[in-house]
Amino acid sequence: MRTALRAGLTRSDIRWKITSGRWQRPMHGVLVTHSGPITSIQEMWAAIESTGPGAVLGGACAASFDGLRGFDGGPIIVIVDATRHVAPRPGVRIHRSKNLGSDHVHPRKVPPRTRLPRSILDMANWAEDDDDARAALAASVQQRLVTVADLRRAVEGRGPLRRHSLIIDTLSDLDDGAHSVAEILYRNIEKRFGLPSGQRQKQIDAGGRRYLDVWYEPWRIWIEIDGGYHREAQHWWSDLARQNAGVLQDRMILRFPVHTLRSQPEHVAGQVMTALRQRGWDPDL
């Protein structure tokens, strides 16, 4: 709005352009000078401009600009200085923070936003549930956007975190080789029920290069974790072909949907323990 006034338009001119549909006003004080659909990037810019000086994108919004995939569709996240009080805006979630210096906010990138490790930590800290928090941390490392060391340094400089313990534990799991929430859940089952620690993402040659979710080498037992209920046909057949090749190479295969790891861990542990004992594992040794 201020830019239009400085350019010589009157408030009456601006009001006419809006009421005639030539321009749009998605948020207070912000004008979009066309009548077509407003893009998600324009909406984010509108949120920043409307919120005022020092406002930056945070969380998943900021991380998406730095390459994180799979976390679209949430509200626009804007962070302002802790001393400011900002009125609510539709579709925008406002967070206040004391840590908006150059260690936390990139000084040159546009739109202005938090640095990626900080964005990921905020996603985990603000997530709806613990699984979503773990997913944000795991995805950022799996997509090779940050390292576990990057995230640990960000934790040290972030200040109090509601999920501090969960974040630290998840980073330890990721540092040990877990690649996803499912693998983290399975690792927790191993620890809780005294199972041996299996290898993660073991590469094998089974009619081509393939990776096993969890592999117990001494007993040739392969654990496959199914993360989805509906799969594309090609993906589904690829999994079947991989398992068929495994059976032909004398591998025992146990397959669990990820929701079972969460809801029935004792069932999963019992089946894995039975398989291990059948193949010679002695928990007392």
N, C-alpha and C positions, 0 to 999 in steps of 0.2 A: 504494500500500500504506500509506504513512504517513498519508494522508488518512483512510483507512478506520479505522486504529487510533486516530487522534485523535477520530474520530466515536463511539468507544466499542465497536467490534467487537473481539473477541479474535482471535488468530491461528487458533484452532480454528474460530471462525465463518467466517473468510475461507477456510480450507482446505475446510470443508464446502461452501461456495457454489461453489468451483471444482470440486471432485470431483463434485458433483451436476449440474454443467453449467449452473447458473444464472449464474455469472460466468465470465470467461475471464482468463487471464494470458498475454498475447501476448509479453511480455518480462519479464525479472527486475525486480521492484519495481513493475510496472504492472498495474492491474486494469481490465478492461472489465466494467461492471456490467449486461450483458445477454448473452443466449445466441445472438443472431443473428450474421449475417456482420459481420466487422470491416471498416469502410470504409478506403479508402486514406488518408484524412485522419486517421482514428483510428490507423492504423499509424504515420504520421509523428509524431503526437503521442506515441505510445508510445515511439518511438525517441528522441525528445528527452528525455522524462521519465526513461527508463531510463538514458540517458547521463549525466544529472546537470547540475549548475549550469553555466550559461554555454553550453550546447550550442545550436546553431542549425542550421536546414536550410541546405543549400548546393546549388550546381549546378542541375541540371534540376528538382529538387524545389522549391527556392526560387523558381526562375524561373516554374514552372507557376502558383504562387499569384499571380504578378504578370502573368499573361496570356499567357505564351509557349505556343504551340500546336505539337504535333507531336513532342514529345520525352518522351512518357510511357513507362512500362513498365520503366524501369531500377531499380536498387536505390535504397533510401532513402539520401540523402547527409546526413550529420551532420558538422558541423565543431566542433571543440573547441579550446581554447587549447593552444598548442604545448607547454606544460609538463605537460599531463595525459597519463596513459597509461590508455586505456580498453580493456577486454576486448572481443573481437569479439562481435557480435550477429548472429543469422541474418537475412539480408535487408537488412542495414545496412552501408554503407561509411563508415568513420570517417576523416576527414581532420583533421590538426592544422595550426594556423595561428598565426602571431604577429600577424596583422592582423585583429583582431576588435573594433576600436573603432567608434565611431559613424559614421566615414567608410565603413565596410565593412558594418556590420550596422544594419538599421533599428531605431531605438530603441522604436518603438511597435507595429509590425505583428505580428499573430499569424497562424499560428505564428511564433515568432522566426526570422528568416532574414536572409541577406545581402541587401544592396541589389542591384537588378536588374543594373546594369552589372558588379558583382563576380560575380554568379551566372553571367552569360554568359561572362565571361573564364575562370572556373573550369571551365565546361563545355568550352570550347575547349582548355584546358590539360590536362584529364583525359580527353579523348575517346579512343576506341579507335584512331582513325586520323586522318590529316590531313583527309580529306574530311568526317568528322563534325565536326571542329573548325571547318572553314570553314562548314559548314551551320548550326551554332549561331550564329555571328557574323552570317551573312547573314540567317537567319530573324528574329533579334531586330530588325535594322534594317528588313527588308522588312515586318514586322508593325507597324512604327512604335511599338515599345515603348521603344527607345533610339535615340540618334543616334550616328553615327561619333565625333563629338566627345565624347559621354558615355563611350564605350568607350576612347577614347584617354586621357582623364583617369583612368579606372580603371586602365589599364595603368601609368601613371606612379606611381600609389599602391599598386600591387599587390605590388611586390617581384619577385624572380626568377620567371620563367615558362619552363617547359620548351619551349614553342612560341612564344617571344617573336618570333622573326623571321617565322614564318608568320602570327601574329596581326597584326603590323604591316603585312605585305604585303597580307593580306586586307582590312584596314581601308582601305588605300589603294585597292584595287580597288573596294570598296563606295563609297568617296568619289567615285570616278570614274563611278559609275552602275551597277555590276553589282548584280544583284538575287538571285543564287543561286549555288550552287557551280558549276553548269553554265556560267554566264556568266563566272565567275572562271577556270575551266579554259580557256574559249575565249579569254579575254583573254591568258592565258599563251601560248597557241598563236600568237596574233598577234605577241606580243613575240618569242617564240623564233624564228619563221620569217620575220620581217620583213614581215608583212602590214600593210596600212594599218589604222588603228583605226576600227572601225565604230561607228555609233550604237547605243546600247542602249535597248530599250523605246521605240522610235520609234512615236508615235501616227499612224495613218493612217485615212482613210475608205475602207473597202473593204466596202461593204454594211453599214455600221455602224462604230462606233469599235472599232479593233483595234490591238494593239501587236505590233511585230516584235521578236523576240529580238535580232537583230543586223542592221543595215541599212547597206549601202554606197551612199550616196546618189548619188555621181557615176556609178556603174556600174549602178545599179538592181538590186543583188544582195541578196537576203534570205536570211539564215541562220536556220533554225529548229532549235532544240535540243529533242529529245524526252527528257523526264526520266523517263518511265515505260514499262514494257512492257505493262501492262494498264490500259486507260482505260475510263471509262464511255462508253456510246454517244453521249451528248449532247456530251461533251467531244471525243470523236473526230470527230464530224461538224462541230463548231464549227471545229476545226483544218482539216479538209478545205475547208470553205466559205471560210475565211480564205485558204487557199492558192489555191483556184480564183480568188477575186477578185484575188489578187496576180498570177496568170498573165495574167488578162484585162487587167491594167493594165501589162503589159510588164515585170513583175518576174521575174527569174530566181530560182528558189527551190532552195536546197540544204538538205537535212535530215539531221541526224546524231543518233543516240542518244547520251546522255550518256556511256555506258561507252566509246564510240569516242573521245571527246575524251580520255579517261584512258588508254586502252590503245593507240590508234593515232593519236597526234597528227600524225605525219608524213603519214598518209593524208588526214586532214581538211585539213591545210594544203595538200597537193598539189592536192586538188580545188578548194578555194577559190581558190588561186593561178591554176589553169587557167581558172576562170570569170572571174576578174578580168581576166586577160590577153585573153581572148576579147572582153571588153567595153571594152578600150582602156587598161587599167592598165599603166603602165610602172614597174617597181620601181626603175629607175635615175634616175627624175626626182624 
